[in-house]
Amino acid sequence: MQFESLFVMLIVGILAGWLFGRIMAGRGFGLIGNIIVGIVGAFLAGLIFPALGFAVGGGFITSVIHATIGAVILLFLIGLVRKA
């Protein structure tokens, strides 16, 4: 992975974390926690979506949407672990 793609993924993750905080109001982890969940969600989406056959390409907005979906999936998994 090149530095530019890592940097872009971090920026996308930060935006996705902020968007995630707006979508899941009341269920997040605060501003910093949501940003971290967004970054991890971006990496998660970068791994899962290509394996499932979804093309992550298509521009910056598509990447933010995919990273937000990854963050929501991550929150769902964290919720399952907390309940256990």
C-alpha positions as CSV (number, residue, x, y, z in Angstrom):
1,M,0.0,0.0,0.0
2,Q,1.4,3.4,-1.0
3,F,1.6,6.4,1.3
4,E,-0.9,8.3,-0.8
5,S,-3.5,5.6,-0.6
6,L,-3.0,5.2,3.1
7,F,-3.4,9.0,3.6
8,V,-6.5,9.1,1.5
9,M,-8.0,6.2,3.4
10,L,-7.3,8.1,6.7
11,I,-9.1,11.2,5.4
12,V,-12.0,9.0,4.1
13,G,-12.1,7.3,7.5
14,I,-12.2,10.6,9.4
15,L,-15.1,11.8,7.2
16,A,-16.8,8.5,7.5
17,G,-16.5,8.7,11.3
18,W,-18.0,12.1,11.4
19,L,-20.8,10.9,9.1
20,F,-21.2,7.8,11.2
21,G,-21.7,10.0,14.3
22,R,-24.5,11.9,12.6
23,I,-26.2,8.7,11.3
24,M,-26.0,6.7,14.6
25,A,-26.7,9.6,17.0
26,G,-26.7,8.4,20.6
27,R,-24.9,5.1,19.8
28,G,-21.5,6.4,18.9
29,F,-18.3,6.8,21.0
30,G,-17.9,10.6,21.0
31,L,-16.1,12.6,18.4
32,I,-12.6,10.9,18.8
33,G,-14.1,7.5,19.1
34,N,-16.3,7.9,16.0
35,I,-13.3,9.1,14.0
36,I,-11.4,6.0,15.1
37,V,-14.4,3.8,14.2
38,G,-14.5,5.6,10.9
39,I,-10.8,4.9,10.2
40,V,-11.1,1.3,11.1
41,G,-14.4,1.1,9.1
42,A,-12.6,2.4,6.1
43,F,-9.9,-0.3,6.4
44,L,-12.6,-2.9,7.0
45,A,-14.5,-1.7,3.9
46,G,-11.3,-1.7,1.9
47,L,-10.8,-5.4,2.8
48,I,-14.3,-6.7,2.7
49,F,-15.9,-5.0,-0.3
50,P,-13.4,-6.1,-2.9
51,A,-13.5,-9.7,-1.4
52,L,-17.3,-9.6,-1.9
53,G,-17.0,-8.3,-5.5
54,F,-18.1,-4.7,-4.8
55,A,-15.9,-2.2,-6.6
56,V,-14.7,0.5,-4.2
57,G,-13.6,2.6,-7.1
58,G,-15.7,5.4,-8.4
59,G,-14.4,8.4,-6.6
60,F,-14.0,10.1,-3.3
61,I,-17.8,10.2,-2.4
62,T,-18.2,6.4,-3.1
63,S,-15.2,5.7,-0.8
64,V,-16.7,7.8,2.0
65,I,-20.0,5.9,1.6
66,H,-18.3,2.5,1.7
67,A,-16.2,3.6,4.7
68,T,-19.3,4.7,6.5
69,I,-21.0,1.3,5.8
70,G,-17.8,-0.3,7.1
71,A,-18.1,1.8,10.3
72,V,-21.7,0.8,10.8
73,I,-20.8,-2.8,10.3
74,L,-17.9,-2.4,12.9
75,L,-20.3,-0.7,15.3
76,F,-22.7,-3.7,14.9
77,L,-19.9,-6.1,15.6
78,I,-18.8,-4.1,18.7
79,G,-22.4,-4.2,19.9
80,L,-22.4,-8.0,19.6
81,V,-19.2,-8.3,21.5
82,R,-20.4,-5.9,24.3
83,K,-23.6,-8.0,24.8
84,A,-21.6,-11.2,25.1
